[in-house]
Amino acid sequence: MTLSLTDIFIIASALQGVILGLAIRFSPSLRSPTNSYLAYFMLLLSGMTLLGWQEWELFWPDYLWSIMWEYLIPVFLVQYFLRVLEHPLLKVVWVNWLYAPFVTLLLLDLVCDGDFSFGFYD
């Protein structure tokens, strides 16, 4: 496997996002429930970058890439900004429904992949 300059930049940016996300999540001076959403956002974005960067020959990275993680990105950002601004919409019941598209597609993906990838229904 040869690495081009673009590949090196992608790996460096993803690793930088992982390190920064872990630092925000576990650093005592930055640890807060609000910053957790920012850390999860950065870790998710870095993980998606690493999973989508390469054509994997292994089963598990391809399987993780098939899950629609993209639906969690706006949820984490909205939750983060609502908490930072202490917006009144944070107290509305429907805010938790922002997770519904991801959960629905995750369950559908698990059912379909249970048949196609794992052969549970044979």
N, C-alpha and C positions, 0 to 999 in steps of 0.2 A: 504494500500500500504506500503510495507516494503522497506526500502532503504538499499542496500548493500554498501560496501566500494567503489566499482566501481561507483555506482550511485552517491555517494557523490562527488567523484573526477570529474565526468562528469559535475555535476551541478556547482561545484566550478570553473572549468575551463571555462564553458560557461558564468557564471556570471562575472568572471574576464575579459573575452574577451569583454563583453558588457560594463563594467565599463571603461576599457582601450580604447575601441573604442569611447565611448561617450566623454571621457576626451580628446582624440586626436581631435575629431571633434569640440568640443565647447570650449576648452581651448584657451584663447587669445594668449598665448605664442606659441602654437602649430598650430594655425589656419592658414592654407594656402591651396590653391587649390591642391597642391601635396599631402599634408597629408590627405586631404579629401578622396582620393582614398584608402589610407591605413586604415582609419577609417571605410569606407564602407566595405572593405574587412574583417576587424575584426568583425564588426557587423553581416555581412552576415554569416561568418563562425560560430559565436556563435549562431545565430538564427537557422542555419541548425543543429547544435549540439543539441540544445534544442528540436527542432521539431523531430529529428530522434531518440532521446534517449528513448522516451517512446511511448508505444502504446496508443494513445489517444482514448478516447471514444466520444469525441466531434467532431462536423462536421468541424469547421473552422480550427483547427490545422491540421487535416487530409487533408483538402483541400489545405492549404498552403504547406504542405509537398509534395503534388502531383506536384507542380510546379517545374520545373527543374532549381533550383537556382545554381546548380553546374556549369552551363555554364558562370556564372558571375565571378566566382573566378579567372580564368586566365585573364579575361579582366581587372579586377581591379588591379591585380598584374602587368600586362604588362603596363597599363597606369601609375601606380605609378613609376615603374622603368624607364620608358621612360621620365617621368617628372623630376625625381631626377637626372638622368644622362644628362638631356637636349639633348637627342639623336635626330639626324636629322630625324629619322623615325616618330617622333611626328608630324611633319608637313606634312606627307603623307596623302592623302585623305582616304586610305583604313583602317586607324586605327579605324575609327568609325564603320567599317564593322565588327569589332570583336563582336559587340553586336548583329549581325544578327541571329546567332543560337538561342540565348536566346529569342529574340523578336519573331522569327518564331515559336518556340515551345510554347511560352507563348500564342500567338494567337491561335494556334492549340489546346492547352489545354483549353483555354477559350471556344472555340467553342464546343469541345467534352464534357467538363464538363457542359456547358450550357444545353446540352441534358441529360447527365447521372445524374448529381447531382441536377440540378435546374429544369429540365423539361421544358425548354423554348420552345422547338420545338414540344410539344405535340399537 
